[in-house]
Each structure stands twice: as structure tokens, then as C-alpha cells.
């Protein structure tokens, strides 16, 4: 909760001004897009009531990647209203998922 920021709303609140996560996705997208040759972006969430600090969930049930950062942002806006946040939050599952993707691609370069 943005107790001292974001007008006391959840930092994931959708509607009105872009929330901090929407802003971050947009900035990162504009920055990294020129370096991404295939525009396929695996997207994961974490820290919700089903994954806690143990796992990640894919933005799509069939595990497919998003096709560009605009789709990342659109999909984030679609799913966030249905996610129940929970703690503790840990980045370890997201990092592990990224490492798994690199391993599965025979250590292909990833942005």
C-alpha cells in the first residue's frame, strides 16, 4: 500500500494516473526495446496469495511470452485487478525463472 505515496492507494491500483509499476514497465520498455531483436518478453508476477515468496506466475496461463512492451503493459493492466497481493515478497523466484529461461535457450543472450 502506498501509505506515504501514491495518494494512499495500492501501488498496483489501475485507473487514473499510471501507477508506479505501469510507469516502470513503460520506462524499461522504451529503454530496452531497441536491444530486443525478437520482441518476445516472458512476463511473470510474484508475491501474490498463490505464489507467496516461492514461485512466479506467468502473465498468460499457457506460459507464452508477450510480444512487445505494449503488450506487457496491457496484460499487466488486465490481470492486476484479479491478483490478491500477499507477503512476504521475494525477488528470488523471478530471478530463478529468468535463469531457467537462459538455461533452456543454451545461454542465448537475453535483455
C-alpha positions as CSV (number, residue, x, y, z in Angstrom):
1,X,0.0,0.0,0.0
2,X,1.3,3.4,-0.8
3,X,0.8,4.6,2.8
4,X,3.2,7.5,2.3
5,X,3.0,7.7,-1.5
6,X,0.6,7.3,-4.4
7,X,-2.2,9.0,-2.5
8,X,-2.5,6.1,0.0
9,X,-3.7,3.8,-2.8
10,X,-2.2,0.4,-3.6
11,X,0.9,0.8,-5.7
12,X,-0.8,-1.5,-8.2
13,X,-4.1,0.5,-8.4
14,X,-5.3,0.7,-12.0
15,X,-7.2,3.8,-13.3
16,X,-6.4,7.4,-13.5
17,X,-2.7,8.3,-13.5
18,X,-0.3,5.4,-14.3
19,X,0.7,3.6,-11.1
20,X,4.4,3.1,-10.3
21,X,4.6,-0.3,-11.9
22,X,3.0,1.0,-15.1
23,X,5.5,3.8,-15.1
24,X,8.4,1.3,-14.6
25,X,7.2,-1.0,-17.4
26,X,6.9,1.9,-19.8
27,X,10.3,3.3,-18.9
28,X,12.0,-0.1,-19.1
29,X,10.2,-0.8,-22.3
30,X,11.4,2.3,-24.0
31,X,14.9,1.8,-22.8
32,X,15.3,-1.9,-23.7
33,X,13.2,-2.3,-26.8
34,X,15.9,-1.2,-29.2
35,X,18.1,-4.1,-27.9
36,X,15.4,-6.8,-28.2
37,X,15.5,-8.5,-31.6
38,X,12.5,-10.8,-31.3
39,X,10.2,-8.7,-29.0
40,X,9.2,-11.8,-27.1
41,X,9.1,-11.0,-23.4
42,X,8.5,-13.7,-20.8
43,X,6.4,-12.0,-18.1
44,X,5.9,-13.2,-14.6
45,X,4.3,-12.0,-11.4
46,X,5.1,-12.9,-7.9
47,X,4.2,-12.1,-4.3
48,X,0.6,-13.0,-4.6
49,X,-1.6,-15.2,-2.5
50,X,-0.9,-18.3,-4.6
51,X,2.9,-17.9,-5.1
52,X,3.9,-16.1,-1.9
53,X,7.7,-16.0,-1.9
54,X,8.1,-19.4,-3.5
55,X,7.1,-19.2,-7.2
56,X,6.2,-17.0,-10.1
57,X,3.1,-17.0,-12.2
58,X,3.1,-16.3,-16.0
59,X,1.1,-13.4,-17.3
60,X,-0.6,-16.0,-19.6
61,X,-2.0,-19.3,-18.5
62,X,-0.3,-21.1,-21.4
63,X,3.1,-19.5,-20.4
64,X,3.5,-17.7,-23.7
65,X,5.6,-14.5,-23.7
66,X,4.2,-11.1,-24.5
67,X,5.0,-9.8,-28.0
68,X,6.3,-6.3,-27.0
69,X,6.3,-3.9,-24.1
70,X,3.0,-2.5,-25.1
71,X,1.5,-6.0,-24.6
72,X,3.3,-6.4,-21.3
73,X,1.7,-3.2,-20.1
74,X,-1.7,-4.1,-21.5
75,X,-1.6,-7.6,-19.9
76,X,-0.4,-6.2,-16.6
77,X,-3.5,-3.9,-16.6
78,X,-5.7,-6.9,-17.4
79,X,-4.5,-9.2,-14.7
80,X,-3.7,-6.9,-11.8
81,X,-7.4,-6.4,-10.7
82,X,-7.7,-10.2,-10.2
83,X,-4.5,-10.7,-8.2
84,X,-4.6,-10.8,-4.4
85,X,-1.3,-9.5,-3.1
86,X,0.4,-11.3,-0.2
87,X,3.7,-11.4,1.5
88,X,6.4,-12.0,2.0
89,X,7.7,-10.7,-1.3
90,X,10.9,-12.1,-2.6
91,X,12.6,-11.5,-6.0
92,X,14.4,-14.9,-5.8
93,X,11.6,-16.8,-7.7
94,X,11.6,-14.2,-10.5
95,X,15.4,-14.4,-10.8
96,X,15.2,-18.2,-10.8
97,X,12.7,-18.0,-13.6
98,X,15.0,-15.8,-15.6
99,X,17.9,-18.1,-15.1
100,X,15.8,-21.1,-16.2
101,X,14.9,-19.3,-19.4
102,X,18.5,-18.6,-20.2
103,X,19.5,-22.2,-19.4
104,X,16.7,-23.5,-21.6
105,X,17.9,-21.4,-24.5
106,X,21.5,-22.7,-24.2
107,X,22.7,-19.5,-22.7
108,X,21.4,-17.3,-25.5
109,X,21.8,-13.6,-24.9
110,X,18.8,-12.1,-23.2
111,X,18.0,-8.5,-22.5
